[in-house]
Amino acid sequence: MDITIHTSVLPQDDPEAALVFYRDTLGFEVRSDVGSGAMRWITVGPAGQPGTSILLAPPAADPGITENERRTVAEMMAKGTYGWILLATQDLDATFEKVQAGDTEVIQEPTLQPYGVRDCAFRDPAGNQIRIQEVR
């Protein structure tokens, strides 16, 4: 079998703030931007990796989601417990400084974890946890 990861989905509830974070702060390319207002889907990805993307999607666009489920999703996003993703860099300190300079909420400064990984963590504008691991 030949399977690759093509696109992962993270919720966003403010498309303009999401663009600023993913495009301007993280330096990702905007691959597509469709829809408008609250129903806007933005696909971004790292430069030089056209086969890997993140779809920033309205969190409760599925018509099968109930109002109670919409409220639960909104509450979880507000707490930062709904979506998260792991990214990687070769220079964690430089990456941390750049992301922190973007007025981003820092969850954890670069730290060597007990399990051997050195990483840091931020929240994007929707509350998603963005962990960045150092790979060498």
C-alpha positions, -999 to 999 in steps of 0.1 A, spaced: 0 0 0 12 35 -8 -6 60 15 5 95 24 -9 122 45 -24 148 22 -44 171 43 -52 174 80 -81 196 93 -80 222 120 -110 244 130 -109 281 125 -136 306 135 -119 338 122 -105 333 87 -85 366 86 -68 358 120 -61 323 108 -44 337 76 -23 360 96 -11 332 119 -5 305 93 7 326 64 24 355 81 36 340 114 44 304 103 53 313 67 29 287 52 17 291 16 -20 296 10 -30 268 -14 -67 277 -17 -92 300 -1 -129 293 -9 -162 305 5 -168 336 24 -177 349 59 -181 322 85 -182 295 58 -146 300 45 -122 271 40 -85 279 37 -58 254 28 -23 262 38 10 243 38 47 246 42 67 259 12 84 232 -7 60 205 5 31 207 -19 17 173 -10 11 182 27 -16 207 37 -37 219 66 -74 227 59 -86 255 82 -123 249 82 -154 262 99 -157 241 130 -194 231 127 -202 234 90 -215 199 88 -253 201 85 -256 169 107 -242 187 137 -268 196 163 -270 230 181 -258 212 213 -228 198 195 -221 233 180 -220 247 215 -197 219 227 -173 225 199 -173 262 206 -166 256 243 -138 231 235 -122 256 210 -124 283 236 -106 261 261 -80 250 235 -90 213 238 -107 207 204 -78 207 178 -41 203 178 -12 195 154 25 186 157 49 205 134 87 200 132 117 223 127 155 218 128 161 251 147 135 252 176 149 283 192 148 304 161 114 292 152 101 299 187 114 334 186 98 341 152 64 327 162 65 344 196 73 377 178 39 373 160 21 381 192 10 345 196 -1 329 228 27 308 242 17 277 260 52 263 266 87 277 258 113 253 243 116 224 267 134 191 267 106 166 275 112 136 298 105 114 268 135 129 249 118 153 225 125 190 227 95 211 217 74 242 224 37 250 221 15 279 210 -22 285 204 -35 296 171 -62 323 169 -89 296 172 -74 280 203 -58 250 185 -26 238 202 4 240 178 33 220 191 66 224 173 92 196 178 129 199 171 142 173 147 178 168 139 
